[in-house]
Amino acid sequence: MGERISIAYMALYVWAGIGLARRCLPSAGALHTIPVGCGIATAMLAMLPAAAALGIGFTAPAAFISGVCVGASGVWAWCKHDNKLHENAVQIQSDHKQEWLCMLVVCLPAFLLTVYLLYTHVLRYEPANGAYYTGQSGYGDTAMHLAFIKNIAVSGKMPPHYSLLAGQEVFGYPFLCESVSSVFLLFGAGLKFAYILPCIPALVSIFGGVWLLARQVLQHPGKATLASLLFIYGAGLGFLYFLGSKEQFASIFTGYYTTPTNFVERNLRWVNCIADLLVPQRATLMGWALAMPALYLLYRFAFQGEKHLWLALGLLAGSMPLMQTHSLLMMVIVSAVYLCRPAKEAIQNRSWASLRPWIGYAATAGALCIPQLCGVIFRQTSGGNGFLQPVFNWVNNGTGENFFWFYIKNIGIVYILMIPAFLWADKSMRRLFLGGFVVKVISELVVFQPNYYDNIKLLYFWFLLTCILVAGAVWDWISHIHSRPAKAILAAAVVSTGTLSGILTLGREAISNYQVFNASGIALAEYVDENTAPDAVFLTGRQHLNPVASLAGRQIICGSSLYVYFHGMHFEAQDAAVREMYETPTEELLHTWNVDYVMYSSYERNDYQNHEDWYAQRYPVWFRQGEYTIYQITE
């Protein structure tokens, strides 16, 4: 029943989102309004339940209030009479079949593959041993996302507290990308179902938005398809490192992160966006769901004079800070670059009328962004570790490898053809590319988070605009060749060279298989979920695969450094306290940290000097199954 209610709730948002997209783009057909509408739906799903929860907590009534507001906006969007919307209805019927075919050729396989990977990477249950499994890219971050999703729903707090460091109120992660799933847990949906459901419209927005942007810029469906292929499946020349022998090639599919796009030993760091960004990283997936349609609307706004889009742009950009801050930063940078030309013209003409839509766009985005930035983001970055550091040469810094060769082998044909394509492009295309180029320059000089590698979340927007630039030029160059066989050979060479490493990586991801929680861990989580208070505090080890945190959503004293360090959290005191409570425990120390339960498993017994007898002599066993034992500290 919970799954059916969740589907209906999600469908309400998508219906309203598409209706609002129709009003933003009254002369566009379904080809345009469906992806944009799914982006709007994702933004509403993030913002509105959270906004309602500020007053009454993150509960079912807050979700209901949000649903009523969304339903009302949908009725207004679909039912208000407008002659342009009548024209839109006609346009929906007259969208060229070629446009739909080109879009579906590239977007549908990407969508289906990503959904399949999400299904296999998020709590895939194996009846043979009753355990949960994941894939290669899901082994690290998925457990963290599950913990946040579950805790937001269990605790009912908004803004939520950081459950991997009990007592920490500042949340060191953009939590709206998690709450979009938490809302479905309130309706009784399962954790796996709730995790995946909002990803469906988000992926439509991402892949559709990429193709639409390329189509709008290049004005040719074939060029847009090539650009989308290079972006979605694109990667560098890493496959060349695996052609020396059968064993080397086979290692792509058998090793752990020995793929042509992610192999640190060979300094291959430019990952495939599906395998290593969209599937394992919720913030990237949900952030791109807003960023891709926003870039599409920004192009129409800044380059094609559709000034009425300022409000939609402002609302989308204003929803980004706590979905993915990198997407907001990208929008700020490229918008500033594209504003330079109209600002210069306004100064020359001594007329500011042309800047009013830009001011409206900035004011709308600012009104939504400032509370999120001041209330959460700035508190975290100002008090956290490792934010805003100067650096040069991104993750290639210190490797000794040539700057240009690093990018040639990592990005491949797109990087090699970037300069010739820029010289071939017209002024409008160069101006568009300039926005992405500024993003790249900034990303090469400054890191915005403790993990240097995360600057790829900015660099990928530069890559998108570069793919569009290169695809347009390559198509033009090939079209000047008269021989059809030569055209086919060159086109195949560009596509295969530009996508082979990515396709091999996706093949590895599709067959990868790793156990994350055994049957005893699952049973423990179910028991904790049913028999403890939402604010119960557990002392556990710092392993990242923690059923108490990930499956039951309860607070733990200190989570894995894989998470807390790279979120910039101050965790040293809690890390030390965990060790002390396991190795030299006292009742006073347990009371100081408000510990309600203490968990022992193979991790705790191996990672700490074993003082389990101290707990066994003083506290009752509350749960025991398999390797897991939990002692109850408080009544």
Buried (B, 14 or more C-beta within 10 A) or exposed (E): EBBEBBBEBBEBBBBBBBBBBBBBBBEBBBBBBBBBBBBBBBBBBBBBBBBBBEEEBBBBEBBBBBBEBBBEBBEEBBEEEEEEBEBBEEBBEEBEEEBBEBBBBBBEEBBEBBBEBBEBBBBBEEEEEEBBBBBBBBBBBBBBBBBBBBBBBBBBBBBBBBBBBBEBEBBBBBBBBBBBBBBBBBBBBBBBBBBBBBBBBBBBBBBBBBBBBBBBBBEBBBBBBBBBBBBBBBBBBBBBBBEEEEEEBEBBBEEEBBBBBBBEEBBBBBBBBBBBBBBBBBBBBBBBBBBBBBBBBBBBBBBEEBBBBBEBBBBBBBBBBBBBBBBBBBBBBBBEBBBEEBBEEBEEEEEEEBBEBBEBBBEBBEEBBEBBBEEBBEBBBEEBBBBEEEBEEBBBEEEEEEEEEBBBBBBBBBBBBBEEBBEBBEEEBBBBBBBBBBBBEBBBEBBBBBBBBBBBBBBBBBBBBBBBBBBBBBBBBBEEBEEEEEBEEBBEEBBEBBBBBBBBBBBBBBEBEEBBBBBBBBBBBEBBBEEBEBBBBBBBBBBBBBBBBBBBBBBBBBBBEBBBBBBBBBBEEBBEBBBBBBEEBEEEBBEEBBBBBBBBBEBBBEBBEEEBEBBEEEBEEBBEBEBBBBBBBEE
